[in-house]
């Protein structure tokens, strides 16, 4: 009985490590059970995941305290999943990222040129007819071949430029209704 009750000790560690309510999952860690910890780095463009290793609850609590911007959760299988958001490009995007059109007319980020169809992320449906009538043929051709992305500014610039030609979700519904009534 010389030790503090488990709940008070755990609560104290949790409060020290994470004063935010989004760290409540730390309370679910069993003091005697080590867990596999996964880290996912979510970039502006791309994602990378790795296993940090097997950690004790104390090590996990310290990890979260040392990285207050990270978000974590306890997975259904008992593993710990941690996310770090990074304003930048993943290595994949830096070395092989292209923005282009997929076969359905969506503005899409590809791993390699669009012709390889290795989709990383789809952004939005494009109004291709409007875009073709408003932009020079060279720009359309460049988009079809894929625009190489090498930094965050370029990534944001391309998205911003082509967002003017995005079909709003409500427009898509109206177009589908028009097609259905034909």
PyMOL commands that set and color helices and strands:
alter all, ss='L'
color gray80, all
select helices_A, chain A and resi 6-17+21-28+57-66+91-96+114-116+128-134+137-145+152-163+169-180
alter helices_A, ss='H'
color red, helices_A
select strands_A, chain A and resi 35-45+47-55+71-74+80-89+97-101+106-111+119-125+147-148
alter strands_A, ss='S'
color yellow, strands_A
deselect
rebuild
show_as cartoon
